[in-house]
Amino acid sequence: MSEEVLAGTALHWGDILVIIAYFLFVISVGIWSSRVNRGSIGGYFLAGRSMHWIPVGASLFASNIGSVHFVGLAGSGAASGIGIAVYELNAIFVVLLLGWLFVPVYTASGVFTMPEYLRLRFGGQRIRVYLSVLAMLMYIFTKISADLYAGAIFLEQSMKWNIYWSIFLLLSISALFTITGGLTAVIWTDFIQTLIMIIGATTLCILSFIKVGGLEAMKEKYINAIPNSTLQNANLTCGYPRDDYMHLFRDPVTADLPWPGIIGLTINSVWYWCADQVRSSLQNSELECSSL
């Protein structure tokens, strides 16, 4: 990568001050919220079941949306079109399934975690240990690693930090309030992150459309956005925009994201939203009362 390209990612001193203020603010919120709900297992893992539904919903949102989406999902959209959005649109209906079908069962059983529920439902300790180990390994190799790498790339490109030190910084900040404060700290910091991401993404979207000249201009420019390496090499076929770049549901045989794949995606989404996010969905005391 040329020095000219890297120079274009350099931050103004005002941007650096905003990033520093952001880190200090998030850490302060995490430490402040760590003071409560630490005296019991229910307080540590379920935030005392006293959280309002708004921060609970924000925590579910922030648990799914992060640097991997702003960097990776946006890149996939630029490479192949809007079809990649099916992954997130599918989550709308699965989260409704979580609220209406799964959460009442979890609440009535009085569990704190999914491994605990499986032990209660099927008996035995092995299934609890198995799911705990499996979930930990899947998180490390499929989610945490991708999130850390995407966040570290941003710090490396914008602030010229070493990528490994960037990962260490992100891990340290997360561990500081997560380990000491439990889920209460996680939910409140997620709430702050949600506000920042929604405001930032909305602002970025508006400014981007203004920059390219609107939706129709974007579609016209996207078709003509072909890498120079592809144009200069007649043997290359990659890099050309897809004909179905504006299609959410694509051909079941020839497409890169065939629409029957939504069925398999839904199965995976049920695990992610309805089993993997159990603790974040059990914090609302209003929901517990309504379930009883």
Secondary structure, 3 states (H helix, E strand, C coil): CCHHHHHCCCCCHHHHHHHHHHHHHHHHHHHHHCCCCCCCHHHHHHHHHCECHHHHHHHHHHHHCCHHHHHHHHHHHHHHCHHHHHHHHHHHHHHHHHHHHHHHHHHHHCCCCHHHHHHHHHCCCHHHHHHHHHHHHHHHHHHHHHHHHHHHHHHHHHHCCCHHHHHHHHHHHHHHHHHHHHHHHHHHHHHHHHHHHHHHHHHHHHHHHHHHCCHHHHHHHHHCCCCHHHHCCCCCCCCCCCCCCCCCCECCCCCCCECCHHHHHHHHHHHHHHCCCCHHHHCEHHHHHHHC
